[in-house]
Amino acid sequence: MMVVTGATGNVGSPLVRALAQAGEQVTALSRGGSAPPDVPAGVRHRRADLAEPESLKPVFDGADALFLMYSGDMQAAGIDAGAVLDAARSGGVRRVVFLSSQGVGTGRHSAEFEDGVKGSGLEWTVLRPGGFASNAFQWAQTVRTRRTVTAPFGDVALPAVDPDDIAAVAGAALREPGHGGATYVLTGPEPVSPRQQAATIGNALGEEVRFVEQSRTEARQQMLRFMPEPVVEATLGILGDPSPEEQRVSPDVARVLGREPGTFAGWAMRNVAAFR
């Protein structure tokens, strides 16, 4: 059995679907009390909170593999990686695929949680994605109501990755041999700027979408409403002054999946309903 944390998110949801379609026994883990409507038939949904390791023990019982994601919320909550992994190991988990961040490799984010995974005694695979294409959902309301995208650093391009590709790599690492001890940097096939993303969403809609550039200060104030300050500062650093490594297109998606990663245009077309 495989346990997927963050099972209702942009990566966890397609991962659960893919594992279920492949015939795997899956437990979808989320903090919500009831199963979301799109959980596939046969998938067990459980409520548990990574900040409460005691709640995890019955979830991990009988599992042999775990998809564990890291987020700014987890950092802010001070979640103990050791306690989570101890609960997994005591339940029988032998293999963990950890969704980390490219910012760990470039020194933007703390490596503490990732180091805990690598030192857990479990077979591990680390995924370090860059920015998600799905971050564009933050613009959905203003695109729907005003056909406008507002963002900082309008012409700084980064190779945003399709979350479905992250899920596909995670599924391969969970199901196939040969990924133990690997760290994969996951990006899209080409750098795309916020201004270009706005135009691409407009192309998917068949209507012009206007781009309005924010100042760094304006963006910071907005992000602080829902992100911890250290994460905000690291994120603004990547968006506004990326290193060559953060702008580089990684070969790892193609290496693992045997195909090129999806484009932002493909993601936008697939999700155009959110912007109508």
GIMO-V77678 format. One record per backbone hydrogen bond with DSSP energy under -0.5 kcal/mol. CO is the residue of the C=O (numbers start at 1). NH is the residue of the N-H. Records with the same first field share a line. If there is no record, write none. Layout:
BEGIN
CO->NH ; NH
END
This chain:
BEGIN
1->64 ; 65
2->27
3->5 ; 67
4->29
6->9 ; 12
9->13
11->15
12->16
13->17
14->18
15->19
16->20
17->21
18->22
19->24
20->23
24->26
25->2
26->28 ; 44
27->4 ; 29
28->46
29->7
30->48
36->39
40->43
44->28
46->30 ; 48
49->52
52->55
53->56 ; 57
54->57
56->60
57->61
60->63
64->94 ; 95
65->3
66->68 ; 97
67->5
68->99
71->75
72->76
73->77
74->78 ; 79
75->78
79->81
80->84
81->85
82->86
83->87
84->88
85->89
86->90
87->91
88->92 ; 93
89->92
91->62
94->123
95->66
96->98 ; 125
97->68 ; 99
98->100 ; 127
99->70
101->104 ; 105
102->106
103->108 ; 109
104->107
111->115
112->116
113->117
114->118
115->119
117->120
123->96
124->181
125->98
126->128 ; 184
127->100 ; 129
128->186
129->102
131->161
132->135
133->136
134->137
135->138
136->139
137->140
139->143
140->144
141->145
142->146 ; 147 ; 148
143->147
147->210
149->212
151->214
153->156 ; 194
154->195
155->157
156->194
158->160 ; 192
159->188
161->133
162->165 ; 166
163->167
164->168
165->169
166->170
167->171
168->172
169->173
170->174
171->175
172->176
179->182
182->126
184->128 ; 186
185->187 ; 252
186->130
192->158
193->197
194->198
195->199
196->200
197->201
198->202
199->203
200->204
201->205
202->206 ; 207
210->149
212->151
214->153
215->219
216->220
217->221
218->222
219->223
220->224
222->225
223->226 ; 227
228->232
229->233
230->234
231->235
232->236
233->237
234->238
235->239
236->240
237->241
243->247
244->248
245->248
248->250
251->255
252->256
253->257
254->258
263->267
264->268
265->269
266->270
267->271
269->272
271->274
272->275 ; 276
273->276
END
